[in-house]
C-alpha cells in the first residue's frame, strides 16, 4: 500500500452532505483504497464558520473559510463542490476545472443553468465534471442513462424527483389532511425548507428534468421553456377522486421525444397515475424514475432522493470515477452529442385530463360547460358531482377523452370566463404512459 499513488480530495462546503462524504470516505477508506489501487486523502475543506460544531472531526489546519483556497490548491486533484447556489459555486467549479482538476458536484441548479459553459471548460483544460448527486439523490440515474443504457434511444423518461413533494402528497393521500397541514409538519420534521417554494412549485424537479433531458437527448431545455406546475392547489377532493379510481397523484417530470419528428417535450406537473404503474406506489421521501429505451424497454430505479447518506453515496461514487481516471489513465466518459431537438408544440401533445371546477349550484351550468369544451373539440368522458366548500355551489369532476394540450388549455381558459364557474379550475393530466 505504501507504493500506491495518493489522490488528494478537497471539499467546498462542509454542510450536511459534505459531512456525510467526509464521514463515509473516512469509514470506508481501506475498502475504497483496495478497490482503486490508490490512497485517498481528505486534504482540506471550506466552511462558513470555523467555530461551528460538526458531526465529523476535522483538524483546524485543514479548514478554511475560503472555498477558492480549496479549488485552487495545486496539491488537490479532486474538488467536491457542495456549496449550493450558482454564484460562488460556479466560480469555484470553473477555477478548479481551469487547473485541469476533477470536480464532483451535487448542485442541480448550477448544472442546469451553466452546464454548457462548465462542460466546455472541462474539455478545454482536460478536467472532468461529475454530477450524479445532482439528480435523484442515491439513485444512479445519470450513470444508468450515460453508461448502462448507452445502446438505447429514449422515447420516454418520467419520474418522481422531489422527496418533499412526494412526502406531502403521500401524507395527504394516506391521512386525508390538507396540503397546509402536511406542509407545516414537513417543515417541523426537516422534510421541507423554511421557504418551500422551490420544491412545491416544481422548480427543483424542473432543474433535474433539464439535466436528464440533456443526458438522454443532448438538448438543453431551460426551465423557463418547460411547462412547470406545482402541488399547492391539490385538495382532498382530488385525492378522493384518485382513490376512487385506483389512481395516485404524483409530481412527475416527463421527458418525451418523438423520433419521427425529433420533437422533445419536458413537462413538470402533478399528474394522476394508475396504481398499476410502479411509480404510483413510490411513497414518502423516496424518488423513482422510469426509463424507456428502444432496446431494453422499461427500466425502473427507486431509492432515497435526498438526505445526507443518499447524496453522499452518489458523491463518493463520482469521486471513485475521478480517482479511476487519475490512477488508470482511462479516457473520460463520453458526453452526450449535443443536438437541437425542436420543442413539441402543445397541439402535438395528447392526453386524457381530469378537470375540477367549483360552479354555482343552478340549472344550466353543466350545459354551458359542455358547450365551452365542445367549442375546442374536447370530448367529456365522465362527470361526477360533490358538495363544494363554497356556499350555494357544487364541485364538478370531469374527465376527457384523448385530446391535445392546446385544445384543453383553450377550453379551460374559456371555462374561467363563464359566469357560473367559481375560481380557477384545476387541471391534471391522467398519465397512463401507454405506447
C-alpha positions as CSV (number, residue, x, y, z in Angstrom):
1,X,0.0,0.0,0.0
2,X,3.0,2.4,0.6
3,X,3.8,2.5,-3.1
4,X,0.2,3.4,-4.1
5,X,-0.4,6.8,-5.7
6,X,-2.0,9.4,-3.5
7,X,-5.2,11.3,-4.5
8,X,-5.9,14.4,-2.5
9,X,-9.6,15.4,-2.1
10,X,-10.9,18.8,-1.1
11,X,-14.5,19.6,-0.1
12,X,-16.0,23.0,-0.7
13,X,-18.9,23.2,1.7
14,X,-18.9,21.0,4.8
15,X,-22.6,21.1,5.4
16,X,-24.9,18.1,5.7
17,X,-23.8,16.5,2.5
18,X,-20.2,17.5,2.9
19,X,-20.0,15.9,6.4
20,X,-21.6,12.8,5.0
21,X,-19.0,12.5,2.3
22,X,-16.2,13.1,4.9
23,X,-17.7,10.5,7.3
24,X,-18.2,7.8,4.7
25,X,-14.9,8.2,2.9
26,X,-13.2,8.0,6.3
27,X,-15.2,5.0,7.4
28,X,-14.7,3.1,4.1
29,X,-11.2,4.3,3.2
30,X,-9.5,0.9,3.4
31,X,-12.0,-0.8,1.2
32,X,-12.0,2.0,-1.3
33,X,-8.2,2.1,-1.5
34,X,-8.0,-1.6,-2.0
35,X,-10.5,-1.4,-4.9
36,X,-9.0,1.6,-6.5
37,X,-5.3,1.0,-6.0
38,X,-4.7,4.4,-4.6
39,X,-4.6,6.2,-1.3
40,X,-7.3,8.7,-0.6
41,X,-6.6,11.8,1.4
42,X,-9.2,14.2,2.6
43,X,-6.9,17.2,2.5
44,X,-8.9,20.4,3.0
45,X,-12.5,21.6,3.5
46,X,-14.1,25.1,3.3
47,X,-16.7,26.2,5.9
48,X,-18.6,29.3,6.6
49,X,-18.0,29.2,10.4
50,X,-14.7,27.8,11.8
51,X,-16.2,27.5,15.3
52,X,-19.3,25.6,14.4
53,X,-19.7,22.1,15.9
54,X,-19.9,19.3,13.3
55,X,-20.7,15.6,13.2
56,X,-17.2,14.8,11.9
57,X,-13.8,15.7,13.3
58,X,-11.7,17.8,11.0
59,X,-8.4,19.3,12.2
60,X,-8.3,23.1,12.3
61,X,-5.3,23.1,9.9
62,X,-7.5,21.5,7.2
63,X,-10.3,24.1,7.4
64,X,-10.6,27.4,5.6
65,X,-13.4,29.9,5.1
66,X,-12.3,30.5,1.5
67,X,-13.5,27.8,-0.9
68,X,-11.2,29.2,-3.6
69,X,-8.3,28.1,-1.4
70,X,-9.6,24.5,-1.8
71,X,-10.4,24.8,-5.5
72,X,-7.0,26.2,-6.5
73,X,-4.8,24.3,-4.1
74,X,-2.2,22.6,-6.5
75,X,-2.0,19.5,-4.3
76,X,-5.7,18.7,-4.6
77,X,-6.8,16.7,-7.6
78,X,-10.5,16.2,-6.9
79,X,-12.7,19.1,-5.7
80,X,-16.2,18.4,-4.3
81,X,-18.4,21.4,-4.8
82,X,-21.1,21.1,-2.2
83,X,-21.8,24.8,-1.5
84,X,-25.0,25.1,-3.4
85,X,-26.3,28.2,-5.3
86,X,-24.9,29.4,-8.6
87,X,-22.5,32.2,-7.8
88,X,-19.6,31.1,-5.6
89,X,-20.2,27.5,-6.6
90,X,-19.8,28.5,-10.3
91,X,-16.6,30.4,-9.6
92,X,-15.1,27.6,-7.6
93,X,-16.1,25.0,-10.2
94,X,-14.6,26.9,-13.1
95,X,-11.4,27.8,-11.2
96,X,-10.8,24.1,-10.4
97,X,-11.6,22.9,-14.0
98,X,-9.2,25.6,-15.5
99,X,-6.5,23.9,-13.5
100,X,-7.4,20.5,-15.1
101,X,-8.9,19.1,-11.9
102,X,-11.8,16.8,-11.4
103,X,-14.9,18.4,-9.9
104,X,-17.7,16.5,-8.3
105,X,-20.9,18.3,-7.6
106,X,-24.4,17.8,-6.1
107,X,-25.6,21.2,-7.5
108,X,-28.5,20.7,-9.8
109,X,-29.2,24.4,-10.3
110,X,-25.6,25.0,-11.3
111,X,-25.6,22.2,-13.9
112,X,-29.0,23.2,-15.2
113,X,-28.1,26.9,-15.6
114,X,-24.5,26.8,-16.6
115,X,-23.9,23.2,-17.8
116,X,-22.7,24.1,-21.4
117,X,-20.1,26.5,-20.0
118,X,-18.9,24.1,-17.3
119,X,-18.5,21.2,-19.8
120,X,-16.7,23.4,-22.3
121,X,-14.2,24.4,-19.6
122,X,-13.6,20.8,-18.6
123,X,-12.9,19.8,-22.2
124,X,-10.7,22.8,-22.8
125,X,-8.4,22.2,-19.8
126,X,-8.5,18.4,-19.6
127,X,-10.6,18.3,-16.4
128,X,-13.6,16.3,-15.6
129,X,-17.0,17.2,-14.2
130,X,-19.2,14.6,-12.4
131,X,-22.7,15.4,-11.0
132,X,-24.5,12.1,-10.2
133,X,-25.7,13.5,-6.8
134,X,-27.5,16.4,-8.6
135,X,-30.4,14.2,-9.6
136,X,-32.4,11.8,-7.5
137,X,-30.0,11.5,-4.6
138,X,-28.7,8.0,-4.2
139,X,-30.3,6.6,-7.4
140,X,-27.6,6.2,-10.0
141,X,-29.8,7.5,-12.8
142,X,-27.1,9.5,-14.5
143,X,-24.8,6.5,-14.8
144,X,-27.7,4.4,-16.0
145,X,-28.5,6.8,-18.8
146,X,-24.9,7.7,-19.7
147,X,-23.3,4.3,-19.4
148,X,-25.6,1.3,-18.7
149,X,-28.2,2.2,-21.3
150,X,-25.9,3.7,-23.9
151,X,-27.2,1.4,-26.6
152,X,-30.7,2.9,-26.3
153,X,-32.7,5.8,-27.7
154,X,-35.1,7.1,-25.0
155,X,-38.7,7.6,-26.0
156,X,-39.8,8.5,-22.5
157,X,-38.3,9.1,-19.2
158,X,-40.6,10.1,-16.3
159,X,-40.1,10.2,-12.6
160,X,-40.6,11.5,-9.1
161,X,-37.6,13.7,-8.5
162,X,-38.5,15.7,-5.4
163,X,-38.8,13.9,-2.0
164,X,-40.6,16.9,-0.3
165,X,-43.5,16.9,-2.7
166,X,-43.7,13.1,-2.7
167,X,-43.8,13.2,1.1
168,X,-46.6,15.8,1.2
169,X,-48.7,14.0,-1.4
170,X,-48.2,10.6,0.3
171,X,-49.4,12.0,3.7
172,X,-52.3,13.9,2.1
173,X,-53.5,10.6,0.4
174,X,-53.0,8.4,3.5
175,X,-54.2,10.6,6.3
176,X,-56.7,12.8,4.4
177,X,-55.2,16.0,5.7
178,X,-54.9,19.3,3.8
179,X,-51.8,20.5,1.9
180,X,-51.3,23.2,4.5
181,X,-51.4,20.8,7.5
182,X,-48.9,18.4,6.0
183,X,-46.6,21.2,4.8
184,X,-46.4,22.6,8.4
185,X,-45.4,19.2,9.7
186,X,-43.0,18.6,6.9
187,X,-41.2,21.8,7.9
188,X,-41.1,20.7,11.5
189,X,-39.5,17.4,10.6
190,X,-37.0,18.9,8.3
191,X,-38.5,17.5,5.1
192,X,-39.3,20.9,3.7
193,X,-37.3,24.1,3.7
194,X,-38.4,27.3,5.5
195,X,-39.1,28.7,2.0
196,X,-40.7,25.7,0.4
197,X,-41.4,27.3,-3.0
198,X,-38.5,25.8,-4.9
199,X,-39.8,22.3,-4.1
200,X,-43.6,22.6,-4.1
201,X,-43.8,24.9,-7.1
202,X,-41.9,22.3,-9.2
203,X,-38.7,24.2,-9.9
204,X,-36.4,21.8,-8.1
205,X,-37.8,19.0,-10.2
206,X,-37.5,21.1,-13.3
207,X,-33.8,21.6,-12.8
208,X,-33.3,17.9,-12.5
209,X,-35.5,17.3,-15.6
210,X,-33.3,19.7,-17.6
211,X,-30.2,17.6,-16.7
212,X,-31.9,14.3,-17.6
213,X,-33.1,15.7,-20.9
214,X,-29.5,16.8,-21.8
215,X,-28.0,13.4,-20.9
216,X,-30.7,11.5,-22.8
217,X,-31.0,13.7,-25.9
218,X,-28.1,16.2,-26.0
219,X,-30.5,19.2,-25.8
220,X,-30.5,21.8,-23.1
221,X,-34.1,22.7,-22.1
222,X,-34.1,25.7,-19.9
223,X,-36.7,25.6,-17.1
224,X,-38.5,28.6,-18.4
225,X,-39.1,26.7,-21.7
226,X,-40.9,23.9,-19.8
227,X,-44.4,23.6,-18.6
228,X,-43.9,23.7,-14.8
229,X,-46.6,23.4,-12.2
230,X,-46.5,22.6,-8.5
231,X,-48.7,20.8,-5.9
232,X,-50.1,23.7,-3.9
233,X,-53.6,23.5,-5.5
234,X,-54.1,19.8,-4.8
235,X,-57.0,19.2,-2.5
236,X,-58.7,16.3,-0.7
237,X,-61.3,16.4,-3.5
238,X,-58.6,15.5,-6.0
239,X,-57.2,12.8,-3.6
240,X,-60.7,11.3,-3.1
241,X,-61.2,11.1,-6.8
242,X,-57.8,9.4,-7.2
243,X,-58.6,6.8,-4.5
244,X,-62.0,6.0,-6.0
245,X,-60.4,5.4,-9.4
246,X,-57.3,3.5,-8.3
247,X,-55.0,6.4,-9.2
248,X,-52.3,8.2,-7.3
249,X,-51.3,11.9,-7.6
250,X,-47.6,12.4,-8.1
251,X,-45.5,15.3,-9.1
252,X,-43.8,14.0,-12.2
253,X,-41.1,15.2,-14.6
254,X,-41.9,13.7,-18.0
255,X,-39.4,13.9,-20.9
256,X,-40.7,12.5,-24.2
257,X,-39.1,12.5,-27.7
258,X,-40.9,11.7,-30.9
259,X,-38.1,10.2,-33.1
260,X,-40.3,10.7,-36.2
261,X,-40.5,14.4,-35.9
262,X,-37.5,14.8,-33.5
263,X,-39.7,16.9,-31.2
264,X,-38.9,17.0,-27.5
265,X,-41.3,17.7,-24.6
266,X,-40.3,18.3,-21.0
267,X,-43.1,18.8,-18.5
268,X,-43.2,19.0,-14.7
269,X,-46.7,18.8,-13.1
270,X,-48.8,16.8,-10.7
271,X,-50.5,14.0,-12.6
272,X,-52.9,11.1,-12.0
273,X,-51.0,7.9,-12.3
274,X,-52.7,4.4,-12.4
275,X,-51.8,2.3,-9.4
276,X,-50.7,-0.5,-11.8
277,X,-47.6,1.7,-12.5
278,X,-44.7,1.0,-10.2
279,X,-44.0,4.7,-9.6
280,X,-47.6,5.3,-8.4
281,X,-46.6,3.2,-5.3
282,X,-43.4,5.1,-4.6
283,X,-44.1,7.0,-1.4
284,X,-42.7,9.2,1.4
285,X,-39.4,10.8,0.6
286,X,-38.4,8.2,-2.0
287,X,-37.8,9.1,-5.6
288,X,-38.4,6.9,-8.6
289,X,-37.5,7.1,-12.3
290,X,-38.8,5.1,-15.3
291,X,-36.6,5.0,-18.4
292,X,-37.9,3.5,-21.6
293,X,-35.3,2.6,-24.2
294,X,-35.9,1.3,-27.7
295,X,-33.6,-1.7,-27.0
296,X,-34.1,-2.6,-23.3
297,X,-37.7,-1.5,-22.9
298,X,-38.7,0.0,-19.5
299,X,-36.2,0.0,-16.6
300,X,-37.2,1.5,-13.2
301,X,-35.0,3.0,-10.4
302,X,-36.2,3.6,-6.9
303,X,-34.4,5.0,-3.8
304,X,-33.9,7.8,-1.4
305,X,-33.9,11.1,-3.3
306,X,-32.3,13.3,-0.7
307,X,-30.6,13.2,2.7
308,X,-27.1,13.1,3.9
309,X,-26.3,9.4,3.3
310,X,-28.1,9.0,-0.1
311,X,-26.5,12.1,-1.5
312,X,-23.1,11.3,0.0
313,X,-23.3,7.9,-1.7
314,X,-23.7,9.5,-5.1
315,X,-20.8,12.0,-4.4
316,X,-18.5,9.2,-3.4
317,X,-19.4,7.2,-6.5
318,X,-18.3,10.2,-8.6
319,X,-15.1,10.5,-6.5
320,X,-14.3,6.9,-7.3
321,X,-14.8,7.6,-11.0
322,X,-12.5,10.5,-10.7
323,X,-9.8,8.5,-8.9
324,X,-10.1,5.8,-11.5
325,X,-9.4,8.3,-14.3
326,X,-6.4,9.7,-12.4
327,X,-4.8,6.4,-11.5
328,X,-5.5,4.3,-14.5
329,X,-5.4,6.9,-17.2
330,X,-8.8,5.9,-18.6
331,X,-10.4,8.2,-21.1
332,X,-13.3,10.3,-19.7
333,X,-16.8,9.0,-20.1
334,X,-18.3,10.1,-23.4
335,X,-20.6,13.1,-23.2
336,X,-23.9,13.3,-25.0
337,X,-23.7,14.5,-28.5
338,X,-25.2,18.0,-28.5
339,X,-28.3,18.0,-30.7
340,X,-31.1,20.5,-31.1
341,X,-34.5,18.9,-30.7
342,X,-37.3,21.3,-31.5
343,X,-39.8,21.7,-28.7
344,X,-43.0,19.7,-29.2
345,X,-45.9,22.1,-29.8
346,X,-48.9,21.8,-27.5
347,X,-51.2,20.6,-30.3
348,X,-48.9,17.5,-30.7
349,X,-49.1,16.5,-27.1
350,X,-52.1,14.3,-26.4
351,X,-53.5,13.1,-23.1
352,X,-56.6,12.4,-21.1
353,X,-57.4,15.0,-18.5
354,X,-59.1,15.5,-15.1
355,X,-60.8,18.8,-14.6
356,X,-62.2,20.0,-11.2
357,X,-64.5,23.1,-11.1
358,X,-66.5,24.8,-8.5
359,X,-69.7,26.0,-10.0
360,X,-72.9,27.8,-9.0
361,X,-75.5,25.3,-8.0
362,X,-78.1,26.3,-10.5
363,X,-79.7,24.9,-13.7
364,X,-77.9,25.2,-17.0
365,X,-74.3,25.3,-15.7
366,X,-73.4,21.9,-16.9
367,X,-74.7,22.5,-20.4
368,X,-72.6,25.7,-20.6
369,X,-69.5,23.8,-19.6
370,X,-70.3,21.1,-22.2
371,X,-70.7,23.8,-24.9
372,X,-67.4,25.5,-23.9
373,X,-65.4,22.3,-24.1
374,X,-67.1,21.2,-27.3
375,X,-66.1,24.5,-28.9
376,X,-62.5,23.3,-28.8
377,X,-63.4,19.7,-29.7
378,X,-62.7,18.5,-26.1
379,X,-64.9,15.4,-25.5
380,X,-66.1,14.8,-21.9
381,X,-65.8,11.2,-20.8
382,X,-67.3,11.4,-17.3
383,X,-68.8,13.8,-14.8
384,X,-69.1,13.5,-11.0
385,X,-70.5,16.0,-8.6
386,X,-69.9,16.6,-4.9
387,X,-70.8,19.3,-2.4
388,X,-68.5,22.3,-2.6
389,X,-66.9,24.1,0.4
390,X,-68.4,27.3,-1.2
391,X,-71.9,28.4,-0.3
392,X,-74.6,27.6,-2.9
393,X,-72.0,25.8,-5.1
394,X,-71.1,22.4,-6.3
395,X,-67.8,20.8,-7.3
396,X,-67.7,19.0,-10.6
397,X,-65.0,16.5,-11.5
398,X,-64.8,15.8,-15.3
399,X,-62.5,13.6,-17.3
400,X,-61.9,13.9,-21.0
401,X,-61.3,11.5,-23.8
402,X,-57.9,11.8,-25.5
403,X,-57.3,15.4,-26.5
404,X,-54.3,17.7,-27.1
405,X,-52.7,20.2,-24.8
406,X,-53.6,23.3,-26.8
407,X,-57.3,22.3,-27.0
408,X,-57.7,21.6,-23.3
409,X,-55.8,24.8,-22.3
410,X,-58.1,26.8,-24.6
411,X,-61.2,25.1,-23.1
412,X,-60.1,25.8,-19.6
413,X,-59.4,29.5,-20.4
414,X,-63.0,29.7,-21.8
415,X,-64.4,28.0,-18.7
416,X,-62.7,30.5,-16.4
417,X,-64.7,33.2,-18.1
418,X,-68.1,31.5,-17.6
419,X,-70.4,33.3,-15.1
420,X,-71.3,30.0,-13.4
421,X,-67.7,28.9,-12.8
422,X,-66.2,30.0,-9.4
423,X,-62.5,30.4,-9.0
424,X,-59.7,28.8,-11.1
425,X,-60.3,25.3,-12.5
426,X,-57.9,22.6,-11.5
427,X,-56.5,20.6,-14.5
428,X,-54.4,17.4,-14.1
429,X,-53.1,15.0,-16.7
430,X,-54.1,11.4,-16.5
431,X,-50.8,9.9,-17.3
432,X,-51.3,6.3,-18.4
433,X,-48.0,6.2,-20.3
434,X,-49.3,3.6,-22.7
435,X,-47.4,3.3,-26.0
